[in-house]
């Protein structure tokens, strides 16, 4: 089964990180593979990529003449791809050398249409002690409360997500108004796409935790202000998705229930047994982030009514 890995990049400042991501794909244990690079609207970066990777037989390079956004780039890469499976990786992530092999093994075990894997943290400036693991999803890392065994889920992170190419194209790919583009921070493109997959096939994404991608968490992403804004946009994006489809957010309500009924009481009990500054800080941060998501969701409702 041939696999095409789609890797999008847009900033020359990220070039060293892009190269690390690209090399992690080209060094996979799985051999029937190509790398499709989409450079989004930067001529200088395009020249750099072409010089280093353009002559390779296992790499395709395409340069958008203007910035079209991450979702557009991913869709373009899937259209160019020759593989039966298209897998997505970000330029701030590094794939484990068995990543693709584990994805394909899951396809074969489950006869799946989509497979995703686990996102591990790569703390560039150290792990922030105040950030509770329940909210690691804000920095693109698999969070506490997500399944720990191979099973069907609604979606995984888009930087560790793959589809049978024909299924992806039939679905129309990612919605191009969602995903990173300039100042736009509307999130949840993978959630919306995977919901359409389930509506069409009645089957979700197979999650295999053995297919590991490490997501680099840069220093600015560990600042409380950035995390609060990210949480706000999470809530807002969920409301916007409901307006578009509308989509069920049963997983979100279920996760909120776990937070309120399990995670928070467990943390409070742990704090009573072993008081510590870290425990107090994490519990406080957890409450603030829950509130920020809620405010974002309510703002989305108000925005939808105007």
C-alpha positions as CSV (number, residue, x, y, z in Angstrom):
1,X,0.0,0.0,0.0
2,X,1.7,3.2,-1.2
3,X,1.6,6.1,1.3
4,X,2.0,9.8,0.5
5,X,2.9,12.1,3.5
6,X,1.7,15.7,3.0
7,X,4.0,18.2,4.7
8,X,3.0,21.9,4.5
9,X,5.3,24.8,5.4
10,X,5.1,28.6,5.0
11,X,7.9,30.4,6.9
12,X,11.6,30.5,6.2
13,X,12.1,30.9,9.9
14,X,10.8,27.4,10.4
15,X,13.1,25.8,7.8
16,X,15.3,23.9,10.2
17,X,12.2,22.5,11.9
18,X,10.7,21.7,8.4
19,X,13.9,19.8,7.5
20,X,13.8,17.7,10.6
21,X,10.1,16.9,9.9
22,X,11.0,16.0,6.3
23,X,13.9,13.8,7.3
24,X,11.8,11.9,9.8
25,X,9.5,11.0,6.9
26,X,12.3,10.0,4.5
27,X,13.9,7.8,7.2
28,X,10.7,5.7,7.8
29,X,11.0,1.9,8.1
30,X,8.1,1.7,5.7
31,X,9.5,1.8,2.1
32,X,6.6,2.4,-0.3
33,X,6.4,6.1,0.5
34,X,6.6,9.5,-1.0
35,X,6.9,13.0,0.6
36,X,4.7,15.7,-0.9
37,X,5.8,19.2,0.2
38,X,3.5,22.2,-0.1
39,X,5.2,25.6,0.3
40,X,2.5,28.2,1.0
41,X,3.2,31.5,-0.7
42,X,6.9,32.2,0.1
43,X,9.2,32.3,-2.9
44,X,12.4,32.3,-0.8
45,X,11.3,29.3,1.1
46,X,10.3,27.5,-2.1
47,X,13.8,28.0,-3.5
48,X,15.3,26.6,-0.3
49,X,13.1,23.5,-0.4
50,X,13.7,23.0,-4.2
51,X,17.4,23.2,-3.6
52,X,17.5,20.6,-0.9
53,X,14.7,18.2,-1.9
54,X,13.6,19.0,-5.4
55,X,15.8,16.5,-7.1
56,X,14.8,13.5,-5.1
57,X,12.6,10.8,-6.7
58,X,10.7,10.3,-3.5
59,X,9.8,13.9,-3.0
60,X,7.2,16.2,-4.8
61,X,7.4,19.9,-4.2
62,X,4.6,22.3,-5.0
63,X,4.7,26.1,-4.3
64,X,1.6,28.2,-4.0
65,X,2.1,31.6,-5.4
66,X,0.2,33.2,-2.5
67,X,-0.6,32.1,1.1
68,X,-3.8,30.0,0.9
69,X,-3.7,28.4,4.3
70,X,-3.0,25.0,5.8
71,X,-6.3,23.3,4.7
72,X,-5.8,24.4,1.1
73,X,-2.2,23.2,1.2
74,X,-3.2,19.8,2.6
75,X,-6.0,19.4,0.0
76,X,-3.5,20.3,-2.8
77,X,-1.0,17.8,-1.6
78,X,-3.7,15.0,-1.5
79,X,-4.6,15.8,-5.1
80,X,-1.0,15.6,-6.2
81,X,-0.3,12.4,-4.3
82,X,0.2,9.0,-5.9
83,X,-0.4,7.0,-2.7
84,X,-3.4,4.9,-1.8
85,X,-3.1,6.5,1.7
86,X,-2.4,10.2,2.4
87,X,-1.0,11.0,5.8
88,X,-0.5,14.5,7.3
89,X,2.4,15.9,9.2
90,X,3.2,19.5,10.4
91,X,6.5,21.2,10.0
92,X,6.9,21.6,13.7
93,X,6.5,17.8,14.3
94,X,8.8,14.8,14.0
95,X,7.6,11.3,13.2
96,X,8.8,8.2,14.9
97,X,10.7,6.0,12.4
98,X,7.9,3.4,12.6
99,X,5.1,5.9,12.3
100,X,3.9,5.0,8.8
101,X,4.4,1.3,9.4
102,X,2.2,1.4,12.5
103,X,-0.5,3.4,10.6
104,X,-0.6,0.8,7.7
105,X,-0.7,-2.1,10.1
106,X,-3.8,-0.5,11.7
107,X,-5.4,-0.1,8.2
108,X,-4.8,-3.8,7.6
109,X,-6.1,-4.9,11.0
110,X,-9.4,-2.9,10.7
111,X,-9.9,-2.4,7.0
112,X,-10.1,1.2,7.9
113,X,-10.8,4.4,5.9
114,X,-8.9,6.6,8.3
115,X,-6.2,6.0,10.9
116,X,-4.5,8.4,13.4
117,X,-1.9,8.1,16.1
118,X,-0.6,9.6,19.3
119,X,1.0,13.1,19.6
120,X,3.8,13.1,22.2
121,X,5.1,16.4,23.6
122,X,8.5,17.8,22.6
123,X,9.0,20.6,25.2
124,X,11.5,23.0,23.6
125,X,11.8,25.3,26.7
126,X,10.8,22.7,29.3
127,X,7.5,21.3,30.5
128,X,5.3,24.0,32.1
129,X,4.4,22.8,35.6
130,X,1.2,24.9,35.7
131,X,-0.4,23.2,32.6
132,X,-2.6,20.2,33.6
133,X,-2.4,17.2,31.3
134,X,-6.1,17.4,30.7
135,X,-5.5,20.4,28.5
136,X,-2.4,19.2,26.6
137,X,-4.7,19.3,23.5
138,X,-4.2,23.1,23.5
139,X,-0.6,22.6,22.5
140,X,-1.3,19.8,20.0
141,X,-0.5,16.9,22.3
142,X,-2.6,13.9,23.2
143,X,-4.2,14.7,26.5
144,X,-5.2,12.9,29.7
145,X,-8.6,11.3,29.1
146,X,-8.0,10.3,25.5
147,X,-8.0,6.5,24.9
148,X,-4.8,4.6,25.6
149,X,-5.5,1.6,23.5
150,X,-6.2,1.0,19.8
151,X,-9.9,1.7,19.1
152,X,-12.3,3.8,17.0
153,X,-12.4,7.4,17.9
154,X,-14.1,10.5,16.4
155,X,-10.8,12.1,15.3
156,X,-7.1,12.5,16.2
157,X,-4.9,15.5,15.7
158,X,-4.4,16.5,12.0
159,X,-0.6,16.2,12.3
160,X,-1.0,12.5,12.9
161,X,-4.0,11.6,10.8
162,X,-4.3,9.7,7.5
163,X,-7.0,8.7,5.1
164,X,-7.4,6.4,2.1
165,X,-6.9,8.9,-0.6
166,X,-10.0,8.1,-2.6
167,X,-12.1,8.5,0.5
168,X,-10.4,11.8,1.4
169,X,-11.1,13.2,-2.1
170,X,-14.7,12.0,-2.2
171,X,-15.3,13.9,1.1
172,X,-13.9,17.0,-0.4
173,X,-10.9,17.3,2.0
174,X,-10.6,19.9,4.7
175,X,-12.9,22.9,4.8
176,X,-10.6,25.7,3.6
177,X,-12.0,28.4,5.8
178,X,-10.8,26.3,8.8
179,X,-7.2,25.8,9.8
180,X,-4.3,28.1,10.2
181,X,-4.0,31.0,7.7
182,X,-2.4,34.3,8.8
183,X,-4.3,35.7,11.8
184,X,-7.2,33.2,11.4
185,X,-7.2,30.8,14.3
186,X,-10.4,28.9,13.6
187,X,-9.6,25.4,14.7
188,X,-11.2,22.0,14.4
189,X,-10.8,21.3,10.7
190,X,-9.9,17.6,11.4
191,X,-12.9,17.3,13.7
192,X,-15.3,18.6,11.0
193,X,-13.7,16.4,8.3
194,X,-13.9,13.2,10.5
195,X,-17.5,13.9,11.4
196,X,-18.3,14.0,7.7
197,X,-16.4,10.7,7.3
198,X,-18.6,9.2,10.0
199,X,-21.8,10.6,8.4
200,X,-20.8,9.1,5.1
201,X,-19.4,5.7,6.2
202,X,-20.8,5.2,9.7
203,X,-17.2,4.5,10.8
204,X,-14.8,6.8,12.7
205,X,-11.0,7.0,12.8
206,X,-9.0,4.1,14.1
207,X,-6.6,5.4,16.8
208,X,-3.4,3.5,17.3
209,X,-1.2,4.9,20.0
210,X,1.8,3.0,18.6
211,X,2.0,5.4,15.7
212,X,3.8,8.3,17.4
213,X,4.5,11.8,16.3
214,X,6.4,14.3,18.5
215,X,4.9,17.8,18.4
216,X,7.4,20.6,19.3
217,X,5.9,22.9,21.9
218,X,7.7,26.2,21.6
219,X,8.2,28.6,24.5
220,X,5.4,31.0,23.4
221,X,2.9,28.1,23.5
222,X,3.6,27.6,27.2
223,X,2.6,31.1,28.2
224,X,-0.7,31.4,30.1
225,X,-1.9,34.2,27.9
226,X,-1.4,32.2,24.7
227,X,-3.1,29.2,26.2
228,X,-6.1,31.2,27.3
229,X,-6.5,32.6,23.8
230,X,-6.2,29.1,22.4
231,X,-8.8,27.8,24.8
232,X,-11.2,30.7,23.8
233,X,-10.7,29.8,20.1
234,X,-11.4,26.2,20.9
235,X,-14.8,27.1,22.3
236,X,-15.5,29.5,19.5
237,X,-14.5,27.0,16.8
238,X,-16.8,24.3,18.3
239,X,-19.7,26.6,18.0
240,X,-18.9,27.5,14.4
241,X,-18.7,23.9,13.5
242,X,-22.2,23.4,14.9
243,X,-23.4,26.2,12.7
244,X,-21.8,24.7,9.6
245,X,-23.0,21.1,9.8
246,X,-24.6,21.2,12.5
247,X,-22.4,18.7,14.3
248,X,-22.8,16.8,17.6
249,X,-20.3,17.7,20.2
250,X,-21.0,14.7,22.4
251,X,-17.3,14.1,22.9
252,X,-16.8,17.6,24.2
253,X,-19.7,17.3,26.6
254,X,-18.4,13.9,27.7
255,X,-14.9,15.3,28.3
256,X,-16.4,18.2,30.3
257,X,-18.3,15.7,32.4
258,X,-15.0,13.8,33.1
259,X,-13.4,17.1,34.1
260,X,-16.1,18.0,36.5
261,X,-16.9,14.6,37.9
262,X,-13.5,12.8,37.8
263,X,-10.4,14.9,37.0
264,X,-11.2,18.0,39.2
265,X,-12.4,16.0,42.2
266,X,-9.4,13.7,41.9
267,X,-7.0,16.7,41.8
268,X,-8.8,18.3,44.8
269,X,-8.5,15.1,46.8
270,X,-4.8,14.9,45.9
271,X,-4.3,18.5,46.9
272,X,-5.9,17.8,50.3
273,X,-3.6,14.7,50.8
274,X,-0.4,16.4,49.5
275,X,-0.6,20.1,49.4
276,X,1.8,21.7,46.9
277,X,2.2,24.9,44.9
278,X,2.2,22.9,41.7
279,X,-1.1,21.1,42.5
280,X,-2.8,24.4,43.4
281,X,-1.5,26.1,40.2
282,X,-2.6,23.3,38.0
283,X,-6.1,23.2,39.5
284,X,-6.4,26.9,39.2
285,X,-5.2,26.8,35.6
286,X,-7.6,24.0,34.8
287,X,-10.6,26.1,36.0
288,X,-9.4,29.1,34.0
289,X,-9.1,27.2,30.8
290,X,-12.5,25.5,31.2
291,X,-13.9,29.0,31.7
292,X,-12.1,30.4,28.6
293,X,-13.5,27.5,26.4
294,X,-17.0,28.3,27.7
295,X,-16.6,32.0,27.0
296,X,-15.5,31.2,23.5
297,X,-18.4,29.0,22.9
298,X,-20.9,31.6,24.2
299,X,-19.2,34.3,22.1
300,X,-19.8,32.0,19.1
301,X,-23.4,31.8,19.9
302,X,-23.7,35.6,20.1
303,X,-21.7,36.0,16.9
304,X,-24.0,33.5,15.2
305,X,-27.1,35.5,16.2
306,X,-25.8,38.8,14.9
